[in-house]
Amino acid sequence: MRLQFKKGKQRELIKKFKINNKLTFPQLARLLKIKEGRLNTYYYETSLIPENIYNNLDKKGKYKKYIIGKKNEFWGKIKGGKTSKGRTKEIKIPSDSKRLAEFFGIMLGDGNSHRTCFYKSRINKRGTYMIRIVGDINSGKNYLLNYVKPLIEDLFNIAVKKGIYKGTNAMYLTCHSVQLIDFLEKKGFKPGNKIKNQLEIPNWIKNNKKYLISCLRGLYDTDGSVYKLTNQNSHQICFTNVNIRLMNDVRDSLLKLGINCSKISNKDLYITKKSELRKFLKLVGFINDKHIKKIKMWNLNSPVV
């Protein structure tokens, strides 16, 4: 069974156990006999924690009072239903959620979806059906392997492979699945060239504030940048993308959330005022540690998500 805690309590439990036992995250993962990436999904509350893991973390049962529900181990598949036929590999079909919205943001930023069908019959489709998410091996490796990879695995119950482009600093994650490509298209992510298709934030995300915040986090974790302005005691958070429709969506979304930003200039969108930087960090924030490390050096007196 998987346990559903009140918001923030699952993370608090893991954090307290880690501190009380003076463990690093890799050490804690080894103790629990799970991968560090899987531990991260529990820590950031993107996955419900299994009951056996909880029992190891809370032997005295102090956090039982914060458990608000229990889910079957395969509750996502049961709830979403199975849609495959014949020899097509089945995936878990997730319901709309903040985690799915964040994944969409990641895909809109650094991801691509490909469909190349060579042969199709009633029970089988042959060709290339794949998603790929690309990042920098130096600054984005931890985020890709320890956050994005387990996020995808948990959402869709699918194998995720990693690779490196020879002779470059680029690494990637890939998944192969007909069902996944079909599902993403139904949810608003059309396969093929993102710029040509002018992909945008889909309405099921735009119409839900919590989903929109999660989607923006995924977008900024991938296509965002943070830096100190040269010779100035001020900073900026920038979002860059060549898809003007997506740029307009991001700007409209920030304004909708009460975060003032610049007009779009040369495919860039800036947040500069300290008050607006604080709003963004408090409401949206980052998961990607390459951004968090820089922000921790800023004196904004604002928590980093």
Residue frames as qw, qx, qy, qz and C-alpha x, y, z in Angstrom:
[[0.000, 0.887, 0.462, 0.000, 0.00, 0.00, 0.00],
 [0.369, 0.321, -0.038, 0.871, 1.02, 3.62, -0.52],
 [0.265, -0.640, -0.544, 0.474, 0.31, 6.24, 2.12],
 [0.159, 0.690, 0.249, 0.661, -1.07, 9.71, 1.49],
 [0.414, -0.378, -0.437, 0.703, 0.06, 12.31, 4.03],
 [0.029, 0.943, 0.243, -0.225, -1.05, 15.84, 4.74],
 [0.551, 0.760, -0.066, 0.339, 0.90, 18.23, 2.53],
 [0.082, 0.807, -0.440, 0.385, 4.47, 18.67, 3.71],
 [0.721, -0.512, 0.390, -0.257, 4.42, 15.90, 6.32],
 [0.972, 0.170, 0.062, 0.151, 5.94, 13.19, 4.12],
 [0.498, 0.670, -0.253, 0.490, 8.89, 15.48, 3.37],
 [0.337, -0.741, 0.356, -0.459, 9.14, 16.47, 7.04],
 [0.934, -0.277, 0.203, -0.097, 9.28, 12.82, 8.12],
 [0.875, 0.327, -0.042, 0.355, 12.13, 12.00, 5.71],
 [0.227, 0.766, -0.258, 0.543, 14.03, 15.18, 6.60],
 [0.556, -0.673, 0.323, -0.365, 13.81, 14.52, 10.36],
 [0.979, -0.118, 0.153, 0.071, 14.91, 10.90, 10.01],
 [0.710, 0.534, -0.113, 0.445, 17.85, 11.98, 7.84],
 [0.006, 0.772, -0.314, 0.552, 18.97, 14.68, 10.30],
 [0.731, -0.552, 0.262, -0.303, 18.42, 12.61, 13.45],
 [0.958, -0.075, 0.226, 0.161, 20.50, 9.77, 12.03],
 [0.173, -0.772, 0.406, 0.458, 23.13, 12.09, 10.50],
 [0.678, 0.189, 0.650, 0.289, 22.71, 10.58, 7.04],
 [0.091, 0.348, -0.413, -0.837, 23.29, 11.93, 3.55],
 [0.743, 0.303, 0.018, -0.597, 20.65, 11.27, 0.90],
 [0.612, 0.368, -0.682, -0.158, 22.75, 8.51, -0.74],
 [0.062, 0.187, -0.889, 0.414, 23.25, 6.87, 2.67],
 [0.527, 0.132, 0.478, -0.690, 19.54, 7.07, 3.46],
 [0.734, 0.353, -0.303, -0.495, 18.66, 5.58, 0.07],
 [0.449, 0.305, -0.838, 0.062, 21.01, 2.65, 0.71],
 [0.185, -0.078, 0.778, -0.596, 19.53, 2.15, 4.17],
 [0.637, 0.275, 0.321, -0.645, 16.02, 2.00, 2.72],
 [0.489, 0.004, 0.817, 0.305, 17.25, -0.20, -0.17],
 [0.475, 0.781, 0.405, -0.041, 15.95, 2.15, -2.85],
 [0.555, 0.366, 0.167, 0.728, 17.57, 4.34, -5.50],
 [0.213, -0.326, -0.232, 0.891, 18.40, 7.91, -4.57],
 [0.160, -0.115, -0.418, -0.887, 16.18, 9.18, -7.38],
 [0.450, -0.474, -0.716, -0.245, 13.23, 7.27, -5.93],
 [0.407, -0.465, -0.508, 0.600, 13.96, 8.75, -2.51],
 [0.076, -0.095, 0.078, 0.990, 13.88, 12.22, -4.08],
 [0.324, -0.346, -0.573, -0.669, 10.35, 11.63, -5.39],
 [0.515, -0.564, -0.633, 0.127, 9.24, 10.76, -1.86],
 [0.383, -0.341, -0.260, 0.818, 11.10, 13.74, -0.38],
 [0.060, 0.061, -0.205, -0.975, 9.62, 16.22, -2.85],
 [0.438, 0.321, 0.648, -0.534, 6.22, 14.53, -2.46],
 [0.458, 0.362, -0.452, -0.675, 5.83, 13.76, -6.14],
 [0.583, -0.015, -0.791, -0.185, 5.18, 10.11, -5.19],
 [0.736, -0.529, 0.058, -0.418, 3.21, 8.55, -2.37],
 [0.021, -0.554, 0.805, -0.211, 5.48, 6.71, 0.04],
 [0.694, -0.075, -0.692, -0.181, 5.09, 2.91, 0.31],
 [0.713, -0.633, -0.031, -0.301, 3.95, 1.59, 3.68],
 [0.918, -0.163, -0.133, 0.337, 7.08, -0.51, 4.21],
 [0.448, 0.426, -0.141, 0.774, 9.32, 2.53, 3.67],
 [0.341, -0.694, 0.018, -0.634, 7.22, 4.56, 6.10],
 [0.871, -0.468, -0.136, -0.054, 7.50, 1.81, 8.75],
 [0.788, 0.055, -0.164, 0.591, 11.30, 2.02, 8.54],
 [0.206, 0.488, -0.063, 0.846, 11.23, 5.81, 8.93],
 [0.408, -0.453, 0.165, -0.775, 8.66, 6.06, 11.72],
 [0.448, -0.025, -0.884, 0.132, 9.03, 3.05, 14.01],
 [0.024, -0.213, -0.671, 0.710, 7.25, 4.83, 16.86],
 [0.066, 0.596, 0.759, 0.255, 4.31, 5.83, 14.65],
 [0.128, -0.495, -0.267, 0.817, 4.51, 9.56, 15.45],
 [0.151, 0.246, -0.357, -0.889, 3.38, 10.50, 11.95],
 [0.065, 0.332, 0.931, 0.136, 0.39, 8.14, 11.73],
 [0.104, 0.681, 0.509, -0.516, -1.90, 11.03, 12.66],
 [0.134, 0.598, -0.257, -0.747, -0.89, 12.79, 9.42],
 [0.117, 0.031, 0.897, 0.425, -1.91, 9.90, 7.15],
 [0.463, 0.292, 0.175, -0.818, -5.09, 10.90, 5.31],
 [0.854, 0.330, -0.014, -0.403, -5.46, 7.92, 2.99],
 [0.512, -0.313, 0.766, 0.229, -4.08, 4.67, 1.63],
 [0.634, 0.546, -0.252, -0.487, -3.80, 3.69, -2.03],
 [0.959, 0.085, 0.258, 0.078, -3.33, 0.33, -3.71],
 [0.541, -0.406, 0.441, 0.590, 0.22, -0.10, -5.06],
 [0.260, 0.155, 0.648, 0.699, -1.16, 0.19, -8.62],
 [0.156, 0.668, 0.551, -0.476, -3.87, 2.73, -7.87],
 [0.122, 0.569, -0.266, -0.768, -2.80, 4.99, -10.77],
 [0.086, 0.086, -0.861, -0.493, -3.26, 2.18, -13.27],
 [0.038, 0.450, 0.880, -0.144, -6.59, 1.15, -11.73],
 [0.115, 0.695, 0.319, -0.633, -7.86, 4.73, -11.75],
 [0.143, 0.551, -0.398, -0.720, -6.59, 5.61, -15.19],
 [0.863, 0.334, 0.265, -0.269, -7.46, 2.34, -16.84],
 [0.504, -0.249, 0.679, 0.472, -5.62, 0.24, -19.40],
 [0.518, 0.677, 0.019, -0.523, -5.83, 1.25, -23.01],
 [0.051, 0.511, -0.757, -0.404, -3.43, -1.02, -24.84],
 [0.907, 0.223, 0.153, -0.321, -4.34, -3.83, -27.15],
 [0.874, 0.425, -0.211, 0.107, -2.47, -6.73, -28.64],
 [0.825, -0.054, -0.194, 0.528, 1.30, -6.64, -28.19],
 [0.109, 0.768, -0.086, 0.625, 1.52, -2.92, -27.44],
 [0.430, -0.044, -0.631, 0.644, 3.36, -2.29, -24.19],
 [0.327, -0.801, -0.460, -0.198, 0.99, -1.03, -21.55],
 [0.244, 0.278, -0.367, 0.854, 1.75, 2.03, -19.46],
 [0.130, -0.558, -0.657, 0.490, 0.03, 3.49, -16.45],
 [0.083, 0.618, 0.383, 0.682, -2.40, 6.18, -17.60],
 [0.245, -0.228, -0.509, 0.793, -2.21, 8.98, -15.02],
 [0.007, -0.850, -0.527, -0.012, -5.04, 11.28, -14.08],
 [0.191, 0.793, -0.039, 0.577, -4.56, 15.04, -14.24],
 [0.699, -0.607, -0.211, 0.313, -2.28, 16.12, -11.39],
 [0.116, -0.947, 0.243, 0.173, 0.40, 18.62, -10.40],
 [0.579, -0.382, 0.632, 0.344, 3.06, 16.02, -11.21],
 [0.602, 0.447, 0.584, 0.310, 1.68, 15.46, -14.70],
 [0.196, 0.971, 0.135, 0.027, 1.51, 19.23, -15.25],
 [0.340, -0.795, 0.421, 0.274, 5.14, 19.58, -14.16],
 [0.645, -0.021, 0.669, 0.369, 6.13, 16.81, -16.58],
 [0.469, 0.758, 0.412, 0.193, 4.36, 18.74, -19.36],
 [0.050, -0.981, 0.140, 0.124, 6.37, 21.82, -18.45],
 [0.531, -0.492, 0.602, 0.338, 9.59, 19.80, -18.63],
 [0.617, 0.317, 0.646, 0.320, 8.57, 18.41, -22.02],
 [0.295, 0.924, 0.235, 0.066, 7.63, 21.87, -23.35],
 [0.204, -0.900, 0.331, 0.194, 11.07, 23.06, -22.26],
 [0.107, -0.602, 0.760, 0.221, 13.62, 20.35, -23.00],
 [0.580, 0.060, 0.810, -0.066, 11.52, 17.49, -24.36],
 [0.402, 0.314, -0.503, -0.697, 10.41, 16.15, -27.72],
 [0.714, 0.132, 0.626, -0.285, 7.90, 13.54, -28.83],
 [0.178, 0.403, -0.698, -0.564, 8.46, 11.44, -31.97],
 [0.747, 0.226, 0.564, -0.270, 6.11, 9.22, -33.94],
 [0.295, 0.491, -0.637, -0.516, 7.34, 7.46, -37.09],
 [0.786, 0.072, 0.532, -0.305, 5.04, 4.61, -38.08],
 [0.058, 0.390, -0.789, -0.471, 6.44, 2.12, -40.60],
 [0.359, -0.145, -0.868, -0.311, 3.72, -0.49, -40.29],
 [0.385, -0.079, 0.457, -0.798, 0.34, -0.55, -38.62],
 [0.380, -0.191, -0.850, -0.310, -2.18, -3.32, -38.11],
 [0.584, -0.599, -0.306, -0.455, -5.15, -3.96, -35.85],
 [0.826, -0.539, -0.141, 0.093, -2.95, -5.42, -33.11],
 [0.722, -0.305, 0.102, 0.613, 0.44, -3.93, -33.74],
 [0.257, 0.966, -0.038, 0.006, 2.22, -0.67, -34.64],
 [0.817, -0.134, 0.116, 0.549, 5.81, -0.75, -35.79],
 [0.318, 0.799, 0.029, 0.510, 8.03, 2.27, -35.99],
 [0.396, 0.088, -0.445, 0.798, 9.59, 4.80, -33.65],
 [0.400, -0.774, -0.326, -0.368, 7.45, 6.05, -30.78],
 [0.666, -0.123, -0.362, 0.640, 9.66, 7.92, -28.35],
 [0.156, -0.979, -0.052, -0.122, 10.03, 10.89, -26.05],
 [0.717, 0.119, -0.222, 0.650, 13.42, 12.41, -25.38],
 [0.274, -0.960, -0.064, -0.011, 14.48, 14.99, -22.79],
 [0.715, 0.363, -0.170, 0.573, 17.91, 16.57, -23.23],
 [0.376, -0.927, 0.004, 0.013, 20.07, 18.40, -20.70],
 [0.291, 0.770, -0.511, 0.249, 23.63, 19.44, -19.96],
 [0.849, -0.103, -0.488, 0.174, 25.68, 16.65, -18.40],
 [0.389, 0.205, -0.452, 0.776, 27.63, 19.09, -16.22],
 [0.187, -0.139, 0.314, -0.920, 24.84, 21.20, -14.75],
 [0.681, -0.066, -0.080, -0.725, 21.72, 19.11, -15.35],
 [0.461, 0.143, -0.875, -0.032, 22.76, 15.52, -14.63],
 [0.009, 0.075, 0.812, -0.579, 21.45, 15.38, -11.07],
 [0.482, 0.250, 0.193, -0.817, 18.11, 16.93, -12.03],
 [0.634, 0.258, -0.521, -0.510, 17.60, 14.57, -14.98],
 [0.495, 0.111, -0.860, 0.056, 18.65, 11.36, -13.26],
 [0.184, -0.138, -0.797, 0.559, 17.41, 11.95, -9.73],
 [0.307, 0.345, 0.391, -0.796, 14.22, 13.90, -10.39],
 [0.548, 0.363, -0.286, -0.697, 12.96, 13.74, -13.98],
 [0.377, 0.182, -0.890, -0.183, 13.72, 10.05, -14.53],
 [0.037, -0.199, -0.910, 0.362, 11.86, 8.79, -11.42],
 [0.373, 0.348, 0.237, -0.827, 9.05, 11.28, -12.09],
 [0.545, 0.293, -0.518, -0.590, 8.44, 9.71, -15.52],
 [0.308, 0.062, -0.949, 0.039, 8.78, 6.18, -14.16],
 [0.101, 0.244, 0.752, -0.604, 6.27, 6.88, -11.41],
 [0.445, 0.354, 0.032, -0.822, 3.77, 8.67, -13.67],
 [0.699, 0.371, -0.349, -0.503, 3.70, 6.08, -16.44],
 [0.821, -0.244, 0.514, -0.055, 5.26, 2.92, -14.97],
 [0.786, 0.614, -0.039, 0.064, 7.66, 2.85, -17.92],
 [0.794, -0.221, 0.112, 0.555, 11.37, 2.16, -18.37],
 [0.163, 0.981, -0.084, -0.067, 13.50, 5.27, -18.85],
 [0.860, 0.064, 0.065, 0.503, 16.93, 4.97, -20.47],
 [0.160, -0.914, 0.132, 0.349, 19.77, 7.47, -20.21],
 [0.805, 0.304, 0.219, 0.460, 22.46, 8.28, -22.75],
 [0.241, -0.740, 0.150, 0.609, 25.13, 10.78, -23.76],
 [0.654, 0.756, 0.035, 0.002, 25.69, 12.29, -27.19],
 [0.824, -0.111, 0.114, 0.544, 29.28, 11.43, -28.10],
 [0.471, 0.237, 0.121, 0.841, 31.62, 14.36, -28.30],
 [0.176, -0.642, -0.167, -0.727, 29.21, 16.74, -26.55],
 [0.014, -0.112, 0.674, -0.730, 28.18, 17.79, -23.06],
 [0.626, -0.086, -0.091, -0.770, 24.58, 16.77, -23.75],
 [0.067, 0.008, 0.986, -0.153, 22.86, 13.84, -22.07],
 [0.529, -0.094, -0.313, -0.783, 19.33, 12.57, -22.58],
 [0.428, 0.055, 0.818, -0.380, 16.53, 10.44, -21.21],
 [0.414, 0.101, -0.594, -0.683, 14.38, 8.38, -23.57],
 [0.537, 0.117, 0.732, -0.403, 11.18, 6.31, -23.33],
 [0.214, 0.085, -0.748, -0.622, 9.72, 4.17, -26.10],
 [0.225, 0.343, 0.842, -0.349, 5.95, 3.67, -26.07],
 [0.036, -0.395, -0.633, -0.664, 3.08, 3.96, -28.55],
 [0.327, -0.720, -0.611, 0.021, 0.66, 4.54, -25.70],
 [0.385, -0.558, -0.174, 0.714, 2.75, 7.31, -24.20],
 [0.143, -0.032, 0.387, 0.910, 2.95, 9.22, -27.48],
 [0.197, -0.509, -0.685, -0.483, -0.79, 8.81, -28.05],
 [0.398, -0.690, -0.527, 0.297, -1.58, 9.89, -24.48],
 [0.321, -0.414, -0.015, 0.852, 0.60, 13.00, -24.69],
 [0.028, 0.181, 0.515, 0.837, -1.01, 14.01, -27.98],
 [0.298, -0.638, -0.673, -0.227, -4.48, 13.71, -26.46],
 [0.435, -0.702, -0.344, 0.446, -3.34, 15.92, -23.58],
 [0.158, 0.976, 0.059, -0.137, -1.98, 18.59, -25.93],
 [0.295, -0.674, 0.557, 0.385, 1.62, 17.60, -26.77],
 [0.825, 0.534, 0.019, -0.183, 1.65, 16.85, -30.50],
 [0.786, -0.232, 0.377, 0.432, 4.61, 14.74, -31.71],
 [0.592, 0.625, 0.222, 0.459, 7.06, 16.29, -34.14],
 [0.391, 0.276, -0.119, 0.870, 8.76, 19.68, -34.30],
 [0.219, -0.618, -0.577, 0.487, 7.68, 21.76, -31.29],
 [0.056, -0.412, 0.072, 0.906, 8.37, 25.07, -33.00],
 [0.165, -0.066, -0.681, -0.711, 6.57, 24.14, -36.19],
 [0.316, -0.482, -0.811, -0.103, 3.65, 22.79, -34.17],
 [0.122, -0.492, 0.135, -0.851, 3.67, 25.91, -31.97],
 [0.550, -0.374, -0.734, 0.139, 2.97, 23.90, -28.83],
 [0.192, -0.567, 0.158, -0.785, 1.46, 25.78, -25.92],
 [0.134, -0.060, 0.810, -0.568, 0.36, 25.20, -22.35],
 [0.240, -0.337, -0.821, -0.394, -2.83, 23.11, -22.71],
 [0.398, -0.517, -0.109, -0.750, -6.14, 24.33, -21.29],
 [0.803, -0.424, -0.417, -0.040, -6.40, 21.55, -18.69],
 [0.612, -0.148, -0.315, 0.711, -3.33, 23.13, -17.10],
 [0.073, 0.328, 0.047, 0.941, -4.22, 26.79, -17.71],
 [0.507, -0.517, -0.304, -0.620, -7.61, 26.36, -16.05],
 [0.808, -0.508, -0.282, 0.091, -6.18, 24.98, -12.79],
 [0.078, -0.932, 0.297, -0.194, -3.95, 27.28, -10.70],
 [0.696, -0.513, 0.500, 0.045, -2.07, 24.44, -9.00],
 [0.846, 0.270, 0.369, 0.275, -1.40, 22.69, -12.29],
 [0.396, 0.880, -0.003, 0.260, -0.27, 25.97, -13.86],
 [0.325, -0.851, 0.406, -0.071, 2.24, 26.61, -11.07],
 [0.796, -0.240, 0.533, 0.155, 3.67, 23.10, -11.45],
 [0.732, 0.560, 0.281, 0.266, 3.89, 23.46, -15.24],
 [0.151, 0.953, -0.178, 0.195, 5.75, 26.77, -14.89],
 [0.570, -0.656, 0.493, 0.052, 8.19, 25.11, -12.51],
 [0.834, 0.104, 0.480, 0.251, 8.93, 22.47, -15.13],
 [0.520, 0.799, 0.138, 0.268, 9.38, 25.13, -17.78],
 [0.071, -0.938, 0.293, -0.171, 11.71, 27.27, -15.69],
 [0.751, -0.447, 0.472, 0.118, 13.70, 24.28, -14.44],
 [0.777, 0.222, 0.464, 0.362, 14.51, 23.45, -18.08],
 [0.445, 0.612, 0.270, 0.596, 14.45, 26.70, -20.09],
 [0.269, -0.955, -0.085, -0.089, 15.01, 29.14, -17.25],
 [0.650, 0.242, -0.309, 0.650, 18.21, 30.79, -16.06],
 [0.420, -0.889, -0.173, 0.054, 19.17, 32.78, -12.97],
 [0.667, 0.213, -0.098, 0.707, 22.06, 35.21, -12.60],
 [0.289, -0.735, -0.190, 0.584, 23.40, 38.38, -10.99],
 [0.446, 0.871, 0.138, 0.151, 23.47, 41.43, -13.23],
 [0.705, 0.203, -0.117, 0.670, 26.98, 42.63, -14.03],
 [0.259, 0.168, -0.232, 0.923, 28.28, 45.33, -11.66],
 [0.449, -0.426, -0.113, -0.777, 24.87, 45.60, -10.01],
 [0.144, -0.084, 0.848, -0.502, 23.39, 44.46, -6.73],
 [0.701, 0.221, 0.181, -0.653, 20.40, 42.97, -8.51],
 [0.324, -0.100, 0.927, 0.161, 19.42, 39.67, -10.07],
 [0.590, 0.249, -0.256, -0.725, 17.22, 38.24, -12.79],
 [0.567, 0.094, 0.817, -0.036, 15.29, 35.12, -13.55],
 [0.333, 0.446, -0.419, -0.717, 15.01, 34.68, -17.30],
 [0.723, 0.228, 0.646, -0.092, 12.91, 32.35, -19.43],
 [0.143, 0.538, -0.533, -0.637, 14.04, 31.76, -23.01],
 [0.587, 0.241, 0.772, 0.039, 12.25, 29.92, -25.80],
 [0.040, -0.155, 0.524, 0.837, 11.95, 30.37, -29.57],
 [0.070, -0.493, -0.828, -0.259, 8.26, 29.36, -29.59],
 [0.072, -0.225, 0.070, -0.969, 6.50, 32.72, -29.41],
 [0.623, -0.417, -0.411, -0.519, 3.14, 31.14, -28.61],
 [0.743, -0.330, -0.505, 0.289, 4.63, 29.38, -25.59],
 [0.335, 0.081, -0.260, 0.902, 6.43, 32.59, -24.57],
 [0.325, -0.367, -0.135, -0.861, 3.12, 34.46, -24.57],
 [0.750, -0.401, -0.490, -0.191, 1.55, 31.66, -22.53],
 [0.639, -0.172, -0.466, 0.588, 4.31, 31.86, -19.92],
 [0.093, 0.173, -0.132, 0.971, 4.04, 35.64, -19.66],
 [0.519, -0.398, -0.293, -0.697, 0.25, 35.55, -19.40],
 [0.769, -0.332, -0.543, 0.058, 0.52, 32.82, -16.75],
 [0.460, -0.048, -0.411, 0.786, 2.96, 34.81, -14.62],
 [0.157, -0.234, 0.004, -0.960, 0.73, 37.88, -14.77],
 [0.662, -0.372, -0.470, -0.449, -2.30, 35.74, -13.94],
 [0.742, -0.317, -0.501, 0.313, -0.48, 34.54, -10.81],
 [0.281, -0.956, -0.085, 0.013, 0.35, 38.13, -9.83],
 [0.679, -0.370, 0.260, 0.579, 4.04, 37.97, -10.81],
 [0.334, 0.905, -0.034, -0.261, 5.06, 41.03, -12.81],
 [0.730, -0.105, 0.454, 0.500, 7.58, 40.47, -15.59],
 [0.039, -0.466, 0.352, 0.810, 9.03, 42.19, -18.63],
 [0.741, 0.528, -0.013, -0.415, 7.67, 42.18, -22.13],
 [0.904, 0.063, 0.341, 0.251, 9.09, 39.50, -24.41],
 [0.158, 0.904, -0.322, -0.235, 12.39, 40.71, -25.89],
 [0.350, 0.577, -0.728, -0.121, 14.55, 38.68, -28.28],
 [0.776, -0.074, -0.609, -0.148, 12.86, 35.45, -27.15],
 [0.367, 0.004, -0.688, 0.626, 13.58, 36.28, -23.50],
 [0.451, -0.716, -0.322, -0.424, 11.27, 37.06, -20.59],
 [0.368, 0.272, -0.563, 0.687, 12.68, 38.62, -17.42],
 [0.545, -0.770, -0.323, -0.079, 11.73, 38.89, -13.76],
 [0.473, 0.452, -0.297, 0.696, 13.94, 41.53, -12.13],
 [0.324, -0.648, 0.186, -0.663, 12.35, 43.38, -9.21],
 [0.076, 0.227, -0.875, 0.420, 13.20, 41.85, -5.84],
 [0.551, 0.057, 0.459, -0.695, 9.54, 41.81, -4.84],
 [0.816, 0.321, -0.185, -0.444, 8.64, 39.84, -7.97],
 [0.446, 0.390, -0.799, 0.107, 11.61, 37.49, -7.58],
 [0.220, -0.143, 0.780, -0.568, 10.37, 36.72, -4.06],
 [0.728, 0.197, 0.188, -0.629, 6.87, 36.05, -5.39],
 [0.730, 0.396, -0.499, -0.249, 8.19, 33.70, -8.04],
 [0.278, 0.333, -0.855, 0.285, 10.44, 31.76, -5.64],
 [0.365, -0.046, 0.670, -0.645, 7.67, 31.44, -3.08],
 [0.737, 0.292, 0.196, -0.577, 4.91, 30.45, -5.52],
 [0.834, 0.467, -0.251, -0.151, 6.72, 28.58, -8.32],
 [0.547, -0.646, 0.529, 0.064, 10.33, 28.00, -7.31],
 [0.517, 0.547, -0.635, -0.175, 12.79, 25.48, -8.68],
 [0.956, -0.233, 0.172, -0.037, 13.62, 21.80, -8.28],
 [0.792, 0.474, -0.146, 0.357, 16.68, 21.90, -10.55],
 [0.667, -0.614, -0.078, 0.413, 19.66, 22.25, -8.22],
 [0.541, 0.203, 0.170, 0.798, 21.69, 24.21, -10.77],
 [0.094, -0.706, -0.217, -0.667, 19.28, 27.12, -10.17],
 [0.660, -0.710, -0.241, -0.048, 18.88, 26.55, -6.44],
 [0.746, -0.207, -0.092, 0.626, 22.64, 26.74, -5.82],
 [0.277, 0.362, 0.118, 0.882, 22.78, 30.20, -7.39],
 [0.344, -0.703, -0.296, -0.547, 19.68, 31.49, -5.64],
 [0.736, -0.541, -0.328, 0.241, 20.98, 30.47, -2.22],
 [0.536, -0.060, -0.065, 0.840, 23.67, 33.12, -2.66],
 [0.051, -0.566, -0.274, -0.776, 21.06, 35.84, -3.19],
 [0.091, -0.172, -0.624, 0.757, 19.91, 37.90, -0.24],
 [0.312, -0.320, -0.469, -0.762, 16.20, 37.90, -0.97],
 [0.271, -0.085, 0.678, -0.678, 15.03, 36.63, 2.42],
 [0.772, 0.150, -0.077, -0.612, 12.76, 34.23, 0.60],
 [0.693, -0.192, 0.694, -0.033, 12.54, 30.44, 0.86],
 [0.299, 0.379, -0.707, -0.517, 13.53, 28.40, -2.16],
 [0.886, 0.022, 0.104, -0.451, 10.96, 25.71, -3.08]]
